[in-house]
Amino acid sequence: MPRFPASRRVNRFLRLPLSTRRHSWDDLKVKTLALLLLLSLPGWAADCKHQPKTETALIELENTWAAALNQKDVAAVACLVGDEFEEVDSDGLLKTRSQMLGHIPERKPGTNRLSEMRAHIEGNSGFTRGLAELVDADGKVVARVRFTDVFTYRDGRWQAVAGHETLIGEAKR
């Protein structure tokens, strides 16, 4: 039995003239198209925009995050958080990026309203602090959460790497 039978078949195939290879041009076209699609998938997955390295940009990012949560837009939030993101949620549970993103479609309906926003930058790191209120369809505040998010600036944009939420006041669950 030959030592590498598959490699001999490939070599035999490669030595054949193109006209005798079955579907060779079609296969080449399909494989090329598949490769191009595969390489372009990260660009299709989300439109992660470049941002300036400013405190104002961090505040705008938090507002974008809140709006994305209102719409239950997982892709938009994924653009804002780094792969290593972890958070301590308002229940005190540690959640990874994938756990946090997976929970977004299950969020209670309502609008996130941010206030008391502050941001600070030191080099390529920054943080934000603020108060998030979840408001129901009747305009009633159903939850108030004090939060801190930690960011790093890379690839021309801010990415959250850590978050912490503390539920404050009375809230109905």
Steps between C-alpha positions, in 0.01 A plus 500: 500500500646841407597723786305809384227383261299823524796718407566285190142547386533876544828503308344297218207743491726804487696357205187457288432771242227740615267386224494140633435590862134461581345837593843650568412858405167482679669358810763773488234771472299357788804458722622852422158647574475302824843622609410863424174469692674340795761775515236773483271361774650706783416814304141384448449393858495854632589853403731592785578866445824678585476750783719780631692443820294749701281501808212624285537189281473278809177673606364463146598132505298449821198666336544276194519198731179603679320554167619159374365336817166678446486344152639165620771544234758234586728586203523866602591410859755244374682785324534684829645222715836328464539124482626491859207698640362394839245670720349469842128552441249657736436159658870463583556230236820495295420477129726454200457686173309212341271462803425872504431507124284188528283665765416809289203346310350396837515848655186648648330751269573861578723795425840557655544860608852610599592787730783619726748390230871553561797377300875501555788398273856406589711395201320220313268427792186671613195454715148630526269527798135576491147425602274291276128497553276245330172668415191298403244590230298704753803714586551338839857434618518126570873476576787731585854375451827674581765374259869524421643384168872466424623546143815455298576688177613267222446462128390864488205458736401459863418147616353419841705241688324503838179620656336514840136570583340569835123505537395800708168585659183299472445309179228265388628182340 
